[in-house]
Amino acid sequence: MELTTAQTTLPTLARATPISKRALDLALAILGLIIGSPLLLIIGVAIKLESPGPAFFNRIRIGKDGRPFLMYKFRTMVPDAEARLAELAARNQGGAYFVQIPRDPRVTRLGRLLRNASLDELPQLVNVLKGEMSLVGPRPQYPSEVMLYTDEQRRRLEVLPGITGLWQLADRDGATFERWVAHDLFYIDNWSLRLDLKILALTALHVFSGGYVRPHIPIE
């Protein structure tokens, strides 16, 4: 099943889909997988040693033009995390659009470290190679969440979803889905290769600091 986007005026990135962006994606994804393969192996083994269950948490997400795809990710929660979501619903600050539970008890100790440094997202380099994702773009969401989109919010589906983006670098105090979408639409409407490189450089700073440095690109 595909979820169609609204008929809106296509932004700069959707009109052009420049070859330069895809070339950058391929070059850095291949380089990242080659250089990072030992780290990927170490993380996978560490997850298996810490708790029972698979090393990966792969789920269907919605990509460009409403096309579903299987997104790869390291598992950062206990194996029965999805079954326990209902009992934590009252603590969810993300509403119907996303799950944001402060000090989520389902996250493992290793998982918290991986999340802080965004290392749990590394397997998505494979999604980038497959052309399902880009290095930079709006984060993909679950089908049930996308079904709730307004026409304006569906503009997020006009471009490839990304591993990182403006929202990942944003100041998330008092975060709302409206602010999340505002960052994504700002990126879509103001895309340039220079902006992608800036986001990637700041993301690298965040990762190599172990999550302690979170650079912020204001959109106001």
C-alpha positions in Angstrom: 0.0 0.0 0.0 1.3 3.4 -0.9 0.3 6.7 0.9 0.0 9.4 -1.7 1.2 12.9 -1.1 -1.0 16.0 -1.4 -1.0 17.9 -4.6 1.1 20.9 -3.6 3.6 23.1 -5.4 6.8 21.0 -5.4 9.7 22.6 -3.4 13.2 23.1 -4.7 14.5 19.7 -3.6 11.5 17.8 -5.0 11.8 19.6 -8.3 15.5 19.0 -8.8 16.4 15.8 -7.0 20.0 16.7 -7.9 22.5 14.1 -8.9 24.9 15.7 -6.6 22.9 14.8 -3.5 22.6 11.1 -4.6 26.3 11.0 -5.4 27.2 12.4 -2.0 24.8 9.8 -0.4 26.5 6.9 -2.2 30.1 8.0 -1.6 29.6 8.6 2.1 27.4 5.6 2.7 30.0 3.3 1.0 32.9 4.9 2.9 30.9 4.8 6.2 30.1 1.1 5.8 33.8 0.2 4.9 35.3 2.2 7.7 32.6 1.5 10.2 32.2 -2.2 9.6 34.3 -3.2 12.7 32.2 -0.8 14.9 29.0 -2.3 13.4 30.2 -5.8 14.3 31.2 -4.7 17.9 27.9 -3.0 18.5 25.9 -6.0 17.2 27.8 -8.4 19.4 27.5 -6.1 22.5 23.7 -5.9 22.0 23.4 -9.7 21.9 25.6 -10.0 25.0 23.6 -7.4 27.0 20.1 -8.8 26.5 18.3 -11.7 24.7 16.8 -10.9 21.3 18.0 -9.8 17.9 20.7 -7.2 17.4 18.6 -5.3 14.9 15.2 -3.6 15.2 13.8 -3.5 11.6 10.4 -2.1 11.0 8.3 -0.8 8.1 8.5 3.0 7.6 7.0 5.3 5.0 9.4 6.9 2.5 9.3 9.2 -0.5 5.9 9.4 -2.2 4.3 7.3 0.5 6.2 4.1 -0.4 6.8 1.7 2.5 10.2 0.2 3.1 12.1 -1.8 5.8 14.3 0.5 7.9 17.3 -1.0 9.6 18.3 0.0 13.1 20.2 -1.4 16.0 18.0 -2.6 18.9 18.2 -0.2 21.9 15.3 -1.5 23.9 14.3 -4.7 25.7 12.9 -7.4 23.4 9.3 -6.9 24.6 9.4 -3.1 24.2 6.5 -2.8 21.8 4.3 -5.0 24.1 5.0 -2.7 27.0 4.2 0.6 25.2 0.6 0.5 26.3 1.5 0.6 30.0 3.6 3.7 29.4 1.1 5.6 27.2 0.3 8.1 29.9 4.0 9.2 29.9 4.2 9.7 26.2 4.9 13.4 25.3 4.8 12.8 21.6 1.0 12.4 21.3 -0.3 10.3 18.3 2.5 11.3 16.0 5.6 9.9 17.7 6.7 8.3 21.0 8.8 10.4 23.4 8.9 9.0 26.9 11.3 10.7 29.3 13.7 8.2 30.9 12.0 5.4 29.0 12.5 2.2 31.2 12.4 0.0 28.1 15.8 1.4 26.9 18.7 -0.8 27.8 21.9 0.7 29.3 23.8 0.1 26.1 20.9 1.3 24.1 21.0 4.7 25.9 24.6 5.1 25.0 23.9 4.2 21.4 21.0 6.7 21.2 23.0 9.5 22.8 25.6 9.2 20.1 23.1 8.3 17.4 25.0 5.1 16.7 21.8 3.0 16.6 21.1 4.6 13.2 24.3 3.4 11.5 22.6 0.4 9.8 20.5 2.8 7.8 23.6 3.4 5.6 22.3 0.2 3.9 19.0 2.0 3.3 20.9 4.8 1.7 22.7 2.5 -0.7 19.4 0.9 -1.7 18.0 4.4 -2.5 15.3 4.2 0.1 16.8 6.9 2.3 19.2 9.8 2.0 21.9 10.8 4.5 20.0 14.1 5.2 16.2 14.5 5.2 13.0 14.2 7.2 13.0 11.2 9.6 10.6 8.4 8.3 7.6 7.5 10.4 5.4 4.4 10.9 2.4 3.9 8.5 0.0 4.5 11.4 1.6 7.9 12.2 1.6 9.0 8.5 -2.1 8.2 8.2 -2.7 11.1 10.6 -0.9 13.7 8.5 -2.5 16.9 7.3 -2.0 18.0 3.7 0.8 20.3 4.9 2.5 17.6 6.9 2.4 15.2 3.8 4.9 17.5 2.2 7.5 15.5 4.2 6.9 12.6 1.8 7.9 14.6 -1.3 11.6 13.8 -0.6 13.7 10.8 0.6 13.7 10.4 4.3 17.1 10.9 6.0 19.3 9.4 8.7 19.9 12.9 10.1 18.5 16.4 9.5 17.7 19.8 11.0 15.4 18.3 13.5 18.1 15.9 14.8 20.2 19.0 15.5 17.4 21.0 17.0 16.9 22.2 20.5 14.1 19.8 21.5 13.0 21.3 24.8 9.2 21.5 24.6 9.3 19.5 21.4 6.1 19.1 19.4 5.3 17.5 16.1 4.5 20.9 14.6 8.1 22.1 15.4 9.4 18.8 13.9 7.5 19.4 10.7 8.5 23.1 10.6 12.2 22.0 10.6 11.6 19.5 7.9 9.7 21.9 5.6 12.4 24.5 6.1 15.0 22.0 5.0 12.9 21.0 1.9 12.2 24.6 0.9 15.8 25.8 1.5 17.8 22.7 0.4 21.3 23.1 -1.0 24.3 20.8 -1.1 26.0 23.3 1.2 23.2 22.8 3.8 23.5 19.0 3.6 27.3 19.2 4.2 26.8 21.6 7.1 24.2 19.2 8.7 26.5 16.2 8.1 29.5 18.0 9.7 27.5 19.0 12.8 26.0 15.5 13.0 29.6 14.0 12.9 30.5 16.4 15.7 27.6 15.1 17.8 28.5 11.5 17.1 32.2 11.8 17.8 31.5 13.7 21.0 29.5 10.7 22.2 26.3 12.7 22.2 27.6 15.4 24.6 27.7 18.1 21.9 24.4 18.8 20.1 24.9 21.7 17.6 21.8 23.6 16.7 20.9 25.2 13.4 18.1 27.7 14.1 15.4 28.1 11.4 13.8 31.3 12.7 
